[in-house]
Amino acid sequence: MSAERTTLDLVCIGRTCVDLYAEQEGAKLEDVQSFRKYVGGSATNIAVGTARLGVKSAMLTRVGGEPLGRYVRKTLEENGVDVSRVRLDPDHLTPYVLLAVRESEGFPRVFAYGEAADMALSEEDVEPEFVASAKALLVTGTPLSRESSRAACRKAIEAARQSGTSVVFDLDYRPVFWGVASHGRGGEMFVESTEATRVYRSVLPECDLVVGTEEEIRIAGGSTDTLAALRSIREISGATIVLKIGALGAVVFPDEIPGGVEEGVRVPGFPVEVFNSVGAGDAFMSGFLSGWLRDEPLEECLRLGNACGAIVVSRHGCSPAMPTREELEYFLSLDERPRRLRDDAWLEHLHHATTRRAPEELHVLAIDHRWQLEEMADELGVDRGRLRELKVLLGRAFRRVAREDPAAGLLVDDVYGGGALDDLTGGGFWIARAAEVAKSRPVELVGGANFAAVLRTWPQEHVVKCNLYAHPQDEAGIREPQERRVRQLYEACRANDRLLLVEVQAQRGTDYSEEDLAALLERFYALGVYPDWWKLPPSTESGAWKRIGDVIREHDPHCAGVLVLGQALEEERLAESFEAASREPFCRGFAIGRSIYGGAARRWLAGEVGDEELVSSVAASYGRMISLWQERGARHVGQGATG
């Protein structure tokens, strides 16, 4: 196969759905009260899993032309999967699967399929040139159960054979799709089906790699004896055969089938606590293929597959649990591993940080101020209710600038900013939402002690922002409860898969030395708090920014960055702070409010200007602040400094 011809590593065809995983662990499916939504389906899970490991993967499938279909397509794209051949089907719905989370092999599942979009895949969807552009084609067993998608798979396999693209067959046998198990037995792994065996055996001669569980190998081989089934497959296929054997890992048979299953190629597995076994096979396949596509020895492919499987069974869900290269390398480097992998805090942080979708730079308009605006309204004798109208207009000014600046972001509260949140949520903007009770010290969180329950009601896209009035010299009566609440906030964010922005500033009347902010960050990292972003006071001392950067590099090199706040400074002072901050690579933007909108807001509240003048004035000021940041950074880069 010509290296010049291939632009992809892997094209995947197979089940594409939405998985709804139970949140109540161990409960029967009929007793589950709530679910978490993920992208699912074996082929789709493998596309995500391989992409996270650096494989150039693509999906060839259909999804419904409705919200769930758009969700699947967007999620695949965000994970680096080529979605150019993921067709939005206006006539079929994206299917979904309900899953209970139990340790047993018979985990309950209900496949809500019917006339599903992925099973409506047809020959017309398959472009031979696209298949030929990949090193390998992955076909999974489920689409072979329907006439249309079976024809599409056969056309793709034919294109692969003609072009020299390898064919990988993940047997993925689900009896319910072949009509030999009822809907209520969706978790059933083995029911004999002469039709499934016939169809599988028609595909096996065209394959280079065949992967399946014992149950799946028996279906493909037409025998309830695993060894006999393997020999039956070998009679008609020269493919390398991989037999997955659950917690024991897998065995590979590259040539003739030996006298016993245990005599194949194997490596030791990784004994871990099984929290959720549903994703083990797809995770194994992802890891194995990441090595196989690089022509690694089979032993290394097995090691990678076993490691990915061990990591994923320790987590909730399948596709979102797939490890990245950084996680996999860390896991494999450990001399000792906890049996309960969720207890490895750094592994869990790596997973969060390396799968996080965060912009490289942010230009944030901060309109989350509450007490400051209340003071302004009271001073002007204006009803505080007008602050809600003000923030809607400020949101419009943000939108006007954000249309032209992909790095634009908004920081807002829900006390006076609820209207702005409603207007902008769902628009694809970076939005952070205040979680602290304004002016509280030690910090208090909205909703009281159970912030996690409050967070469950927030849209997933809202970044959690918490402002802290903190100083290294704080007395224990302030420091200790504040640190406990920050830790609770952090744990709530991680449990609910939310991003966190921590803002730190000095209480009114106090200030920081060059060392103080670095010391505060050290303290929070020691507590096990790893925010996605820090928002820190402006400083003209480049040494202070370097100290901050050094702390982050030591404790969390995957941090999304530091944002410089404004504290109502004039543009000239902010320019000096931007210049100093630009010398530190972790300073990746700003989050500024009153310096941008303060004067215009006062005039509007006083009735001196109208709505459009306010919006235009704030948009212009916001644009100038973005230019100020970009110019200072550009000048610094032009001077060749690297920090």
VMD Tcl script that draws the C-alpha trace (Angstrom):
set ca {
  {0.00 0.00 0.00}
  {1.47 3.35 -1.06}
  {2.22 5.71 1.82}
  {1.55 8.64 -0.51}
  {-2.00 7.39 -1.14}
  {-3.08 6.95 2.48}
  {-4.35 9.99 4.35}
  {-6.21 8.08 7.08}
  {-5.22 5.24 9.34}
  {-8.66 3.77 9.95}
  {-12.19 3.97 8.57}
  {-14.86 2.50 10.88}
  {-18.29 1.15 9.88}
  {-20.76 -0.04 12.48}
  {-23.12 0.85 15.29}
  {-23.53 4.56 15.97}
  {-25.90 5.52 18.75}
  {-26.35 7.42 21.97}
  {-25.65 5.50 25.18}
  {-27.66 6.41 28.26}
  {-25.74 5.02 31.23}
  {-27.46 4.68 34.59}
  {-26.13 6.94 37.31}
  {-27.37 4.67 40.10}
  {-24.69 1.98 40.39}
  {-25.90 -1.60 40.75}
  {-29.58 -0.77 40.26}
  {-31.87 -2.76 38.00}
  {-32.66 -0.90 34.83}
  {-36.30 -0.52 35.83}
  {-35.22 1.12 39.09}
  {-32.79 3.64 37.57}
  {-33.76 7.27 38.13}
  {-31.29 9.16 35.94}
  {-28.83 8.58 33.11}
  {-25.74 10.19 31.62}
  {-25.60 10.67 27.87}
  {-22.61 9.54 25.82}
  {-21.82 8.69 22.22}
  {-21.94 4.91 21.79}
  {-21.92 1.95 19.45}
  {-18.94 -0.38 19.05}
  {-17.48 1.09 15.86}
  {-18.03 4.64 17.12}
  {-16.39 3.86 20.45}
  {-13.39 2.45 18.60}
  {-13.18 5.52 16.37}
  {-13.03 7.72 19.47}
  {-10.66 5.40 21.32}
  {-8.17 5.16 18.47}
  {-8.35 8.90 17.72}
  {-7.45 9.68 21.33}
  {-4.39 7.47 20.89}
  {-3.21 9.40 17.86}
  {-4.74 7.25 15.11}
  {-6.20 9.19 12.18}
  {-9.68 7.68 12.37}
  {-12.87 8.30 10.42}
  {-16.49 7.16 10.75}
  {-18.59 6.03 7.81}
  {-22.14 5.98 9.10}
  {-25.49 7.72 9.31}
  {-27.08 9.57 12.20}
  {-30.50 11.16 12.43}
  {-30.90 14.72 11.28}
  {-32.10 15.70 14.78}
  {-30.47 16.85 18.05}
  {-29.08 13.43 18.99}
  {-27.54 13.03 15.54}
  {-25.97 16.47 15.74}
  {-24.68 15.60 19.22}
  {-23.01 12.42 17.92}
  {-21.41 14.19 14.98}
  {-20.19 17.10 17.11}
  {-18.74 14.80 19.77}
  {-16.89 12.70 17.22}
  {-15.42 15.82 15.65}
  {-14.36 17.18 19.04}
  {-12.49 13.94 19.66}
  {-10.53 14.23 16.43}
  {-12.55 11.76 14.35}
  {-13.03 12.56 10.66}
  {-16.81 13.07 10.25}
  {-16.83 13.94 6.56}
  {-18.71 10.67 5.88}
  {-21.11 10.89 8.84}
  {-24.34 11.60 7.00}
  {-27.32 13.33 8.62}
  {-30.31 11.18 7.63}
  {-33.60 13.13 7.62}
  {-35.74 9.98 7.43}
  {-34.34 7.94 10.33}
  {-33.64 8.61 13.99}
  {-30.41 8.25 15.90}
  {-30.89 5.13 18.04}
  {-30.16 4.99 21.75}
  {-29.28 2.31 24.28}
  {-30.23 2.23 27.96}
  {-27.59 0.60 30.14}
  {-27.45 -0.30 33.81}
  {-24.04 -0.25 35.50}
  {-23.41 -3.57 37.19}
  {-20.34 -5.72 37.73}
  {-21.97 -8.88 36.40}
  {-21.50 -10.01 32.82}
  {-25.25 -9.90 32.25}
  {-25.48 -6.13 32.54}
  {-28.98 -5.08 31.47}
  {-29.34 -3.19 28.20}
  {-32.25 -2.08 26.07}
  {-31.49 -1.27 22.44}
  {-34.04 1.31 21.27}
  {-33.40 0.84 17.57}
  {-36.29 0.17 15.18}
  {-35.61 1.87 11.83}
  {-32.35 3.44 12.99}
  {-30.14 5.77 10.98}
  {-26.93 3.74 11.31}
  {-28.68 0.61 10.03}
  {-29.96 2.58 7.03}
  {-26.40 2.91 5.71}
  {-26.46 1.95 2.03}
  {-24.08 1.20 -0.82}
  {-24.51 4.78 -2.02}
  {-22.85 6.00 1.17}
  {-19.64 4.09 0.44}
  {-17.06 5.83 -1.72}
  {-14.32 3.36 -2.73}
  {-11.76 6.17 -2.91}
  {-12.44 7.11 0.71}
  {-11.96 3.52 1.90}
  {-8.81 3.28 -0.21}
  {-7.37 6.37 1.49}
  {-7.01 4.45 4.78}
  {-4.53 1.87 5.99}
  {-7.35 -0.23 7.40}
  {-11.12 -0.62 7.27}
  {-12.90 -1.69 10.46}
  {-16.21 -3.49 9.93}
  {-18.27 -4.54 12.94}
  {-20.77 -7.37 13.01}
  {-24.01 -5.60 13.87}
  {-24.61 -3.81 10.51}
  {-24.35 -7.22 8.84}
  {-27.72 -8.03 10.41}
  {-29.60 -5.67 8.04}
  {-29.75 -5.97 4.26}
  {-28.94 -2.34 3.42}
  {-26.04 -1.87 5.84}
  {-24.76 -5.37 4.97}
  {-24.53 -4.34 1.30}
  {-22.68 -1.18 2.35}
  {-20.18 -3.23 4.36}
  {-19.61 -5.62 1.45}
  {-18.95 -2.73 -0.92}
  {-16.48 -1.20 1.54}
  {-14.70 -4.54 1.99}
  {-14.46 -4.99 -1.79}
  {-12.98 -1.49 -2.12}
  {-10.46 -2.29 0.60}
  {-9.38 -5.55 -1.01}
  {-8.92 -3.90 -4.40}
  {-6.84 -1.05 -2.98}
  {-4.68 -2.95 -0.52}
  {-6.40 -1.51 2.54}
  {-6.40 -4.04 5.38}
  {-9.76 -5.35 6.60}
  {-10.41 -5.63 10.33}
  {-13.51 -7.51 11.47}
  {-14.77 -6.82 14.99}
  {-17.37 -9.58 15.37}
  {-19.53 -7.48 17.75}
  {-22.28 -10.07 17.99}
  {-25.51 -8.85 19.59}
  {-28.21 -11.55 19.46}
  {-31.01 -8.99 19.75}
  {-30.08 -7.52 16.33}
  {-30.31 -10.94 14.69}
  {-33.80 -11.62 16.02}
  {-32.76 -14.47 18.30}
  {-33.12 -12.55 21.58}
  {-35.99 -10.39 22.78}
  {-35.71 -6.66 23.44}
  {-35.67 -7.36 27.16}
  {-32.56 -9.52 26.72}
  {-30.39 -6.84 25.15}
  {-27.48 -7.76 27.41}
  {-27.46 -11.37 26.20}
  {-24.07 -12.17 24.70}
  {-24.65 -15.60 23.15}
  {-27.64 -17.15 21.44}
  {-27.01 -19.51 18.52}
  {-27.98 -18.10 15.13}
  {-27.39 -20.01 11.93}
  {-28.05 -16.81 9.96}
  {-25.41 -14.84 11.86}
  {-22.92 -17.68 11.44}
  {-23.61 -17.87 7.70}
  {-23.16 -14.12 7.19}
  {-20.04 -13.90 9.36}
  {-18.41 -16.79 7.52}
  {-19.06 -15.07 4.19}
  {-16.96 -12.13 5.39}
  {-14.13 -13.99 7.16}
  {-12.14 -14.93 4.00}
  {-11.72 -11.22 3.17}
  {-10.21 -10.26 6.54}
  {-6.70 -9.54 7.75}
  {-7.59 -9.27 11.44}
  {-10.55 -10.83 13.27}
  {-11.32 -9.91 16.88}
  {-14.02 -11.29 19.16}
  {-14.99 -12.65 22.55}
  {-15.37 -16.37 23.13}
  {-19.09 -16.07 22.41}
  {-18.44 -14.17 19.19}
  {-15.73 -16.59 18.03}
  {-18.18 -19.45 18.57}
  {-20.82 -17.73 16.41}
  {-18.28 -17.01 13.66}
  {-16.88 -20.52 13.84}
  {-20.26 -22.24 14.06}
  {-19.38 -24.26 17.17}
  {-20.06 -24.00 20.88}
  {-16.51 -25.23 21.51}
  {-14.06 -22.32 21.38}
  {-11.08 -24.28 20.07}
  {-13.17 -25.96 17.39}
  {-14.60 -22.57 16.40}
  {-11.11 -21.11 16.05}
  {-10.08 -23.99 13.80}
  {-13.22 -23.56 11.74}
  {-12.38 -19.89 11.19}
  {-8.81 -20.77 10.26}
  {-10.05 -23.18 7.58}
  {-11.54 -20.31 5.60}
  {-9.46 -17.30 6.70}
  {-5.79 -16.52 6.99}
  {-6.51 -13.55 9.23}
  {-4.77 -12.98 12.51}
  {-7.36 -13.99 15.11}
  {-7.64 -12.25 18.48}
  {-9.68 -14.00 21.17}
  {-10.79 -11.70 24.00}
  {-11.14 -13.54 27.30}
  {-12.39 -10.84 29.67}
  {-10.31 -10.03 32.73}
  {-7.54 -12.37 31.50}
  {-6.90 -10.16 28.50}
  {-6.64 -11.76 25.06}
  {-4.86 -14.45 23.05}
  {-3.63 -13.98 19.48}
  {-3.40 -16.68 16.84}
  {-1.36 -15.39 13.89}
  {-0.96 -18.78 12.19}
  {-2.22 -22.31 12.79}
  {-4.46 -22.90 15.79}
  {-2.46 -24.78 18.47}
  {-3.64 -27.66 20.64}
  {-4.94 -25.36 23.36}
  {-6.24 -21.81 23.58}
  {-3.60 -20.92 26.15}
  {-0.84 -21.72 23.63}
  {-1.48 -18.61 21.53}
  {0.44 -15.35 21.86}
  {-0.44 -13.65 25.16}
  {0.88 -11.15 27.67}
  {-0.19 -10.63 31.28}
  {-3.23 -8.47 31.85}
  {-3.66 -5.69 34.41}
  {-5.73 -6.72 37.44}
  {-8.03 -3.83 38.36}
  {-11.39 -3.34 40.01}
  {-14.17 -3.66 37.40}
  {-16.61 -0.80 37.83}
  {-18.28 -1.11 34.42}
  {-17.38 -3.89 32.00}
  {-19.42 -2.60 29.05}
  {-16.58 -0.73 27.35}
  {-13.77 -3.23 27.89}
  {-13.87 -4.80 24.42}
  {-13.98 -1.54 22.48}
  {-11.18 -0.13 24.64}
  {-9.07 -3.23 24.07}
  {-9.67 -2.97 20.33}
  {-8.66 0.69 20.33}
  {-5.39 0.00 22.11}
  {-4.61 -3.09 20.06}
  {-5.23 -1.28 16.77}
  {-3.11 1.69 17.82}
  {-0.16 -0.72 17.87}
  {-1.23 -2.98 14.99}
  {-1.58 -0.04 12.60}
  {2.04 0.90 13.42}
  {3.19 -2.70 12.78}
  {4.13 -3.18 16.43}
  {4.81 -6.77 17.59}
  {1.68 -8.65 18.65}
  {2.88 -8.69 22.24}
  {2.99 -4.89 22.29}
  {-0.43 -4.67 20.63}
  {-1.80 -6.90 23.36}
  {-0.14 -4.86 26.08}
  {-1.68 -1.66 24.73}
  {-5.07 -3.30 24.35}
  {-5.03 -4.79 27.84}
  {-4.01 -1.45 29.35}
  {-6.80 0.46 27.59}
  {-9.32 -2.15 28.67}
  {-8.16 -1.95 32.30}
  {-8.47 1.83 32.34}
  {-11.94 1.93 30.80}
  {-13.53 -0.73 33.03}
  {-12.67 1.48 36.00}
  {-14.86 4.33 34.70}
  {-18.43 5.26 33.89}
  {-19.37 4.98 30.24}
  {-17.36 3.79 27.27}
  {-16.42 6.42 24.68}
  {-15.80 9.21 27.25}
  {-13.70 6.80 29.34}
  {-11.26 6.02 26.51}
  {-7.70 6.99 27.48}
  {-5.45 9.40 25.64}
  {-1.83 8.73 24.76}
  {-0.71 10.68 27.84}
  {-2.88 8.58 30.14}
  {-1.77 5.33 28.54}
  {1.92 6.22 28.81}
  {1.49 7.20 32.46}
  {-0.44 4.01 33.26}
  {2.17 1.80 31.60}
  {5.01 3.62 33.38}
  {3.69 2.79 36.86}
  {5.61 0.20 38.85}
  {2.62 -0.26 41.15}
  {-1.01 0.43 40.28}
  {-3.94 0.70 42.65}
  {-6.48 -2.03 42.05}
  {-9.15 0.68 42.14}
  {-7.84 2.94 39.37}
  {-10.21 5.76 40.29}
  {-8.03 6.22 43.38}
  {-5.11 7.33 41.20}
  {-5.75 11.09 41.29}
  {-3.12 11.91 38.67}
  {-4.49 9.40 36.18}
  {-7.97 10.87 36.62}
  {-6.62 14.40 36.24}
  {-4.71 13.42 33.10}
  {-7.91 12.01 31.66}
  {-9.78 15.23 32.38}
  {-7.03 17.55 31.17}
  {-6.12 15.69 27.98}
  {-9.73 15.20 26.84}
  {-10.79 18.72 27.79}
  {-11.96 21.02 24.99}
  {-10.40 24.37 25.83}
  {-9.41 27.28 23.57}
  {-5.71 28.08 23.34}
  {-6.40 31.74 24.15}
  {-9.32 33.58 25.71}
  {-10.51 37.18 25.52}
  {-13.18 37.27 28.21}
  {-15.66 40.05 28.88}
  {-16.42 39.72 32.59}
  {-19.90 40.96 33.50}
  {-20.40 38.82 36.62}
  {-20.13 41.82 38.97}
  {-22.97 42.07 41.47}
  {-22.19 44.16 44.55}
  {-20.12 46.64 42.54}
  {-23.08 47.29 40.22}
  {-25.48 47.40 43.15}
  {-23.35 50.17 44.66}
  {-23.43 52.00 41.34}
  {-27.22 51.68 41.04}
  {-27.75 52.80 44.64}
  {-25.46 55.78 44.16}
  {-27.46 56.83 41.07}
  {-30.79 56.18 42.79}
  {-31.71 53.52 40.20}
  {-33.77 50.39 40.89}
  {-31.44 47.38 41.06}
  {-33.83 45.51 38.80}
  {-32.43 47.51 35.88}
  {-29.18 45.61 36.29}
  {-30.87 42.64 34.63}
  {-31.62 44.77 31.56}
  {-28.07 46.09 31.65}
  {-26.57 42.61 31.48}
  {-28.76 41.57 28.58}
  {-27.39 44.57 26.67}
  {-23.83 43.75 27.72}
  {-24.44 40.24 26.41}
  {-25.46 41.74 23.06}
  {-22.25 43.77 22.97}
  {-20.32 40.56 23.64}
  {-22.11 38.74 20.83}
  {-21.29 41.54 18.40}
  {-17.55 41.14 19.05}
  {-17.62 37.35 19.42}
  {-18.89 36.94 15.86}
  {-15.45 38.03 14.67}
  {-13.27 36.64 17.47}
  {-13.27 32.87 18.12}
  {-11.30 33.46 21.34}
  {-14.06 35.65 22.83}
  {-15.64 34.49 26.08}
  {-18.15 35.76 28.60}
  {-18.12 35.58 32.40}
  {-21.55 36.19 33.90}
  {-23.65 35.58 37.02}
  {-27.21 34.30 37.29}
  {-28.35 36.90 39.86}
  {-28.63 39.74 37.35}
  {-27.24 37.94 34.29}
  {-29.91 35.27 33.82}
  {-31.28 36.95 30.70}
  {-27.82 37.14 29.14}
  {-27.25 33.47 29.97}
  {-30.53 32.53 28.30}
  {-29.66 34.54 25.19}
  {-26.17 33.12 24.74}
  {-26.33 29.52 25.99}
  {-26.29 27.11 23.08}
  {-24.66 29.62 20.76}
  {-21.25 27.96 20.78}
  {-19.65 30.64 22.97}
  {-17.23 30.08 25.86}
  {-19.31 30.99 28.92}
  {-18.23 30.93 32.56}
  {-20.80 31.25 35.32}
  {-20.20 32.56 38.83}
  {-20.55 29.91 41.55}
  {-19.69 32.01 44.60}
  {-21.95 34.14 46.71}
  {-20.78 37.68 45.94}
  {-18.34 39.21 48.41}
  {-18.31 36.10 50.65}
  {-15.17 35.40 52.70}
  {-14.62 32.60 53.44}
  {-16.23 31.75 50.15}
  {-19.80 30.50 50.10}
  {-21.28 28.73 47.09}
  {-24.66 29.37 45.51}
  {-27.16 26.80 46.71}
  {-25.43 26.37 50.05}
  {-23.58 23.24 51.13}
  {-24.85 21.07 48.26}
  {-23.39 22.87 45.28}
  {-23.16 19.56 43.40}
  {-26.97 19.45 43.23}
  {-27.04 23.02 41.89}
  {-24.41 22.17 39.29}
  {-26.54 19.33 37.94}
  {-29.06 21.95 36.76}
  {-26.49 24.02 34.84}
  {-25.96 23.46 31.11}
  {-22.89 21.34 30.46}
  {-21.20 24.11 28.48}
  {-21.09 26.54 31.42}
  {-17.62 26.75 32.93}
  {-17.78 27.00 36.72}
  {-16.11 30.17 38.00}
  {-15.32 30.78 41.67}
  {-13.85 33.98 43.08}
  {-11.76 33.73 46.24}
  {-10.54 36.52 48.47}
  {-7.44 34.77 49.68}
  {-3.98 35.57 50.99}
  {-1.11 33.34 52.20}
  {-1.32 35.10 55.57}
  {-5.02 34.38 56.14}
  {-5.81 33.20 59.64}
  {-7.02 29.62 60.09}
  {-10.62 30.67 60.74}
  {-10.81 32.04 57.20}
  {-8.37 29.76 55.40}
  {-9.61 26.34 56.55}
  {-13.34 26.62 55.72}
  {-12.47 28.34 52.45}
  {-10.14 25.54 51.44}
  {-12.74 22.91 52.35}
  {-15.33 24.59 50.16}
  {-12.94 24.96 47.25}
  {-12.12 21.26 47.52}
  {-15.85 20.43 47.56}
  {-16.37 22.65 44.53}
  {-13.53 20.97 42.68}
  {-14.87 17.49 43.44}
  {-18.36 18.52 42.32}
  {-16.95 19.80 39.03}
  {-15.01 16.62 38.38}
  {-17.94 14.36 39.32}
  {-20.15 16.25 36.88}
  {-17.52 16.62 34.14}
  {-17.39 20.43 34.34}
  {-14.54 22.84 33.73}
  {-13.40 25.10 36.56}
  {-12.00 28.63 36.61}
  {-10.63 29.80 39.96}
  {-10.21 33.53 40.47}
  {-7.94 34.72 43.25}
  {-7.68 38.30 44.45}
  {-6.79 40.21 47.57}
  {-9.42 41.53 49.93}
  {-10.10 45.25 49.56}
  {-7.34 47.23 51.30}
  {-4.70 44.50 50.95}
  {-2.27 43.54 48.21}
  {0.08 40.78 47.10}
  {3.85 40.65 47.05}
  {5.68 39.10 44.09}
  {5.71 35.72 45.86}
  {2.18 35.64 47.30}
  {0.16 34.45 44.31}
  {2.64 31.69 43.54}
  {2.39 30.60 47.17}
  {-1.40 30.51 46.97}
  {-1.34 28.37 43.85}
  {1.15 26.01 45.54}
  {-1.28 25.65 48.43}
  {-4.27 24.77 46.24}
  {-2.27 22.23 44.27}
  {-1.17 20.67 47.56}
  {-4.86 20.32 48.43}
  {-5.42 18.39 45.20}
  {-7.24 21.21 43.41}
  {-6.33 21.49 39.71}
  {-8.41 24.23 38.07}
  {-8.63 24.33 34.31}
  {-7.94 28.08 34.39}
  {-6.63 30.56 36.94}
  {-7.83 34.16 36.87}
  {-5.29 36.39 38.62}
  {-4.83 40.10 39.38}
  {-2.87 42.29 36.96}
  {0.81 42.83 37.67}
  {3.56 44.74 35.92}
  {6.21 42.50 37.46}
  {7.30 39.86 34.96}
  {9.07 38.02 37.78}
  {5.74 37.46 39.54}
  {4.24 35.95 36.39}
  {7.25 33.65 35.95}
  {6.91 32.40 39.54}
  {3.26 31.63 38.86}
  {4.17 29.85 35.63}
  {6.85 27.80 37.36}
  {4.35 26.57 39.95}
  {1.91 25.55 37.22}
  {4.64 23.81 35.21}
  {5.66 21.82 38.27}
  {2.18 20.76 39.38}
  {-0.07 20.84 36.30}
  {1.64 21.26 32.92}
  {-1.74 20.52 31.29}
  {-3.38 23.62 32.82}
  {-5.41 25.50 30.20}
  {-3.87 28.78 31.31}
  {-3.96 31.97 33.33}
  {-6.30 34.87 32.57}
  {-5.38 38.39 33.65}
  {-8.18 40.26 35.39}
  {-8.65 44.02 35.18}
  {-9.73 45.33 38.60}
  {-11.14 48.45 36.89}
  {-7.67 49.67 35.86}
  {-7.23 52.15 33.06}
  {-6.09 50.88 29.67}
  {-2.57 52.27 30.10}
  {-2.05 50.29 33.32}
  {-3.55 47.19 31.78}
  {-1.22 47.51 28.80}
  {1.74 47.39 31.18}
  {0.31 44.31 32.88}
  {-0.32 42.64 29.53}
  {3.28 43.34 28.51}
  {4.62 41.70 31.66}
  {2.20 38.75 31.41}
  {3.08 38.11 27.77}
  {6.49 36.90 28.90}
  {4.89 33.93 30.68}
  {3.61 31.20 28.29}
  {0.84 30.16 30.68}
  {-0.72 33.64 30.49}
  {-3.21 32.97 27.72}
  {-5.66 35.80 27.80}
  {-7.65 38.16 29.97}
  {-10.97 38.34 31.79}
  {-11.81 42.02 32.21}
  {-15.08 43.78 32.95}
  {-15.44 47.24 34.46}
  {-12.41 48.56 32.56}
  {-14.43 47.76 29.43}
  {-18.02 48.52 30.34}
  {-17.97 50.50 33.61}
  {-18.22 54.02 32.22}
  {-20.83 53.15 29.59}
  {-22.91 51.23 32.16}
  {-22.95 54.21 34.51}
  {-24.12 56.53 31.72}
  {-26.84 54.09 30.70}
  {-28.11 53.66 34.26}
  {-28.15 57.44 34.61}
  {-30.25 57.74 31.46}
  {-27.56 59.65 29.57}
  {-27.31 57.10 26.70}
  {-29.70 54.65 25.08}
  {-29.48 50.91 24.51}
  {-27.75 50.99 21.13}
  {-25.19 53.57 22.26}
  {-24.38 51.38 25.28}
  {-23.99 48.26 23.15}
  {-21.85 50.03 20.54}
  {-19.67 51.69 23.14}
  {-19.01 48.46 25.07}
  {-18.38 46.47 21.89}
  {-15.84 49.07 20.75}
  {-14.11 49.09 24.14}
  {-14.05 45.29 24.24}
  {-12.54 45.22 20.76}
  {-9.85 47.69 21.82}
  {-8.98 45.49 24.80}
  {-8.58 42.48 22.51}
  {-6.31 44.51 20.24}
  {-4.33 45.69 23.24}
  {-3.73 42.10 24.32}
  {-2.83 40.96 20.81}
  {-0.49 43.89 20.16}
  {1.44 43.42 23.39}
  {1.78 39.69 22.71}
  {2.81 40.29 19.11}
  {5.46 42.83 20.13}
  {6.86 40.43 22.70}
  {6.96 37.52 20.24}
  {8.58 39.79 17.69}
  {11.39 40.48 20.16}
  {12.08 36.73 20.28}
  {11.51 36.25 24.02}
  {10.18 32.89 25.21}
  {9.75 33.44 28.93}
}
mol new
graphics top color blue
foreach p $ca { graphics top sphere $p radius 0.5 }
foreach p [lrange $ca 0 end-1] q [lrange $ca 1 end] { graphics top cylinder $p $q radius 0.2 }
display resetview
